[in-house]
């Protein structure tokens, strides 16, 4: 095990040096840019403009919520309009009683004393 650890020491040190160089090349310039941006923001930012942008964003979000609610209401109304009414609801007949039957061609037909009358 110790021999294996000694064999890995060289590649690990090499990889460590590679990462140190990478971080020095990437992270240090990035940190400097962020520091400079902070200074510029402190000196040159227009507070009124920023407040206007925030107010505009809030208004857009409120409008989006209202439109989504309207859309939901329209979808619900459309789905409810697609429900097919039953024949008894349309014709005003109560088919719970035995004195009515459904004729294939005429629709609801009332039975009266053995004689069938179409409404």
C-alpha positions as CSV (number, residue, x, y, z in Angstrom):
1,X,0.0,0.0,0.0
2,X,2.8,2.4,0.9
3,X,4.4,1.8,-2.5
4,X,1.2,2.6,-4.3
5,X,0.9,5.8,-2.3
6,X,4.4,6.8,-3.3
7,X,3.6,6.1,-7.0
8,X,0.6,8.4,-6.8
9,X,2.4,11.2,-5.1
10,X,4.0,12.6,-8.3
11,X,0.7,12.7,-10.4
12,X,-1.2,14.2,-7.5
13,X,1.4,17.0,-7.0
14,X,1.3,17.6,-10.8
15,X,-2.5,17.8,-10.8
16,X,-2.4,20.1,-7.7
17,X,-0.1,22.5,-9.5
18,X,-2.3,22.5,-12.5
19,X,-5.4,23.5,-10.4
20,X,-3.5,26.2,-8.6
21,X,-2.4,27.7,-11.9
22,X,-6.0,27.4,-13.3
23,X,-7.5,29.1,-10.2
24,X,-4.9,31.9,-10.5
25,X,-5.7,32.4,-14.2
26,X,-9.5,32.3,-13.8
27,X,-10.7,33.2,-10.3
28,X,-8.3,36.1,-9.6
29,X,-9.3,38.1,-12.7
30,X,-13.0,37.4,-12.1
31,X,-12.7,38.6,-8.5
32,X,-11.0,41.8,-9.8
33,X,-13.8,42.4,-12.3
34,X,-16.5,41.9,-9.6
35,X,-14.7,44.4,-7.3
36,X,-14.5,47.0,-10.1
37,X,-18.2,46.5,-10.9
38,X,-19.1,47.1,-7.3
39,X,-17.2,50.4,-7.3
40,X,-18.9,51.5,-10.6
41,X,-22.3,50.6,-9.2
42,X,-21.7,52.6,-6.0
43,X,-20.6,55.6,-8.0
44,X,-22.8,55.6,-11.2
45,X,-26.2,53.9,-10.5
46,X,-29.3,55.9,-11.0
47,X,-31.6,54.9,-8.0
48,X,-34.7,56.4,-9.6
49,X,-34.2,54.4,-12.8
50,X,-33.7,51.2,-10.8
51,X,-36.9,51.9,-8.8
52,X,-38.8,52.4,-12.1
53,X,-37.5,49.0,-13.4
54,X,-38.7,47.3,-10.2
55,X,-42.1,49.0,-10.5
56,X,-42.4,47.9,-14.1
57,X,-41.4,44.4,-13.3
58,X,-44.1,44.2,-10.5
59,X,-46.7,45.6,-12.9
60,X,-45.8,42.9,-15.5
61,X,-46.0,40.2,-12.9
62,X,-49.4,41.4,-11.7
63,X,-50.7,41.6,-15.3
64,X,-49.4,38.1,-16.0
65,X,-51.3,36.7,-12.9
66,X,-54.5,38.4,-14.1
67,X,-54.1,37.0,-17.6
68,X,-53.5,33.5,-16.3
69,X,-56.6,33.7,-14.1
70,X,-58.7,34.9,-17.1
71,X,-57.2,32.0,-19.1
72,X,-58.1,29.5,-16.4
73,X,-61.7,30.9,-16.4
74,X,-62.0,30.6,-20.2
75,X,-60.7,27.1,-20.1
76,X,-63.1,26.1,-17.4
77,X,-66.0,27.8,-19.2
78,X,-65.1,26.0,-22.5
79,X,-64.9,22.6,-20.8
80,X,-68.2,23.2,-19.1
81,X,-69.8,24.1,-22.4
82,X,-68.6,20.9,-23.9
83,X,-70.6,18.8,-21.5
84,X,-73.4,17.1,-23.5
85,X,-76.8,17.6,-21.9
86,X,-79.0,14.6,-21.4
87,X,-82.0,14.2,-23.6
88,X,-84.3,14.6,-20.5
89,X,-82.7,17.9,-19.7
90,X,-83.1,19.2,-23.2
91,X,-86.7,18.1,-23.8
92,X,-88.0,18.7,-20.3
93,X,-89.1,15.1,-19.8
94,X,-88.6,13.0,-16.7
95,X,-87.5,9.6,-17.9
96,X,-87.5,8.2,-14.4
97,X,-91.1,7.1,-15.0
98,X,-92.3,4.2,-17.1
99,X,-94.7,6.3,-19.2
100,X,-91.9,7.5,-21.4
101,X,-89.7,5.7,-23.8
102,X,-87.0,6.8,-26.3
103,X,-87.8,6.2,-29.9
104,X,-84.9,5.8,-32.2
105,X,-86.2,8.4,-34.7
106,X,-88.7,10.5,-32.8
107,X,-86.9,11.0,-29.5
108,X,-89.0,10.8,-26.3
109,X,-92.4,9.2,-26.8
110,X,-95.1,9.1,-24.1
111,X,-97.1,5.9,-23.6
112,X,-100.8,6.5,-22.7
113,X,-103.0,3.5,-22.1
114,X,-101.1,1.4,-24.5
115,X,-101.2,3.9,-27.3
116,X,-97.9,5.7,-28.1
117,X,-98.2,9.4,-28.8
118,X,-95.3,11.5,-30.0
119,X,-95.1,14.9,-28.2
